[in-house]
Amino acid sequence: MKRLLAIGEALIDFIPEETGKELKHVKGFQPAVGGAPANVCGAFVKLGGEAAMITQLGDDPVSYKPLTLPTILRVAVSVLARASIYAHIRT
């Protein structure tokens, strides 16, 4: 079996719950894991390969979504570090 290791960002796409409407009229969105490295890993697994991804995630509730990749796409995820969203806020 061929294996792929991707290094890069995993992000969250917000997909409109309604189609055929202007964005300003959409009432809600569903979060979905995205980003080129994550998408390539997902496609590679669907083609029969084994994929893993190394990334850095934020330390906020939304940033935990990419950790669902192993369940959703059978892609192993290794998080090197968490970036605090508050790291650059001065009080």
N, C-alpha and C positions, 0 to 999 in steps of 0.2 A: 504494500500500500504506500502511495506517495504521501509525503508529509509537507506541511507548509507552516512556517513561523512568520507571523506578521508583527511588525513593531510600528505602532502609531496610535492615533487617537480613536477612541470610541466616543460617540456623541449620541445625543437623543434628538431624533426627528419628531416633530409634532404633526401628526397626520390629521387633517380635518375629518370630523365624523360625518359630515354631509358633503355630497358632491353636487356639482352643477350650480353652486352659489359663489358669489364674490366672497373673498376671504373675510371682509368686514361683516358679512351676514352669517358666518358660520358660528354656531353656538358652543361647540366644544371640539377638543382635540384629543387624540390618543397618542401616548408616547410610544416610540418604537426605536430600538437600538439601530444606529446607523454609523456613518463614517466609512470612508473607502476601505480601510483595512478590515473592519468588521464585515462589510459587505462581501469582500473578496474571500474571506475565510468561510462565510456562510455558503457562497457559491461553490467553493472548492470541496466542502463537505458534501454538498448535494451531488457533486460529480464523482463521489466515491473516495475522496481523500480524507486525510486526518489533518486538522488545523488547530493551531494554538495562536494566541495573541498576547503580546506584552504591551501594557498601556499604563498611563497614569490617570487616575480619576480624581474628581473633586471630592470634598468631604461634606457634601450636602445631600439631601434626600433623593434628588433626581439622579445624581451621579452613581447611585447604587444599581440602577437599571441595567447597565452593561454586564453586571455580574450574573444576569440571567442568561447570558449567551450559552453557557454550557447546557442549560435546560432547553432553550429554544432552538439552537442551531447545532448543538454538539460540538461547540468550539471551546477549547480550554482557554481560560483567561488568567493571566498572571499580572497582578497589580504591583508595580514597583514602589509606588508612593501615593499618598493622598495629598492633594493640594488644598489647603484650607482656603475657603472662599473669603475668610476674614483676614488673611495674611497681610493684606496691603491696606487695611482700614486702620487709620490712626484715631485714637480717642483723645 
